[in-house]
Amino acid sequence: LRAGLPAVIDADALNMLSARTELQRLVARGSILTPHLGELRRLAGNWASEDEKIEKTRDLASRLGCCVVVKGAHTMVCSSDGRCFFNSSGNPGMAKGGSGDVLTGFLTGLLARGYEPLAAAILGVYLHGRAGDKAADYYGQEAMNAGDLIDFLSEAQQEILGRDNG
């Protein structure tokens, strides 16, 4: 955090930011946070409705100057200016250990390649979901695993970009 560079922040790093809120000021603008619902509750507080959850996510993104990717069915990407996008790709077979790690790594790669944070978040979430859809088509939702997502990311990327990305 002290490097001041945009980063993708996930898992225990999110828990650390929840437990030691003074560290939140060190999160670089343009970072991407990727909480699941439990991590979001610890960061933003409880909510009583979907509308309140969205508002709390917007507030968190604005306060930190980051994109917040709330993982789950129809993953939500909130920009620091309050815009929210809901993903249409992916399936329940992705709700397995390691799937979020694949997303974190992919988002980090997109940031490192120079994508703007919001573009990286939207594109990364969508392609991650498409890779999940392809893995489910090939293996079935019950049999697929996080490693299968990696195997299908290139195919998903080629599908959307219409070219060889090797």
Summary of the structure (lengths in Angstrom):
residues: 166
radius of gyration: 15.5
end to end distance: 31.8
largest distance: 45.8
contacts: 521
relative contact order: 0.12
helix: 56%
strand: 8%
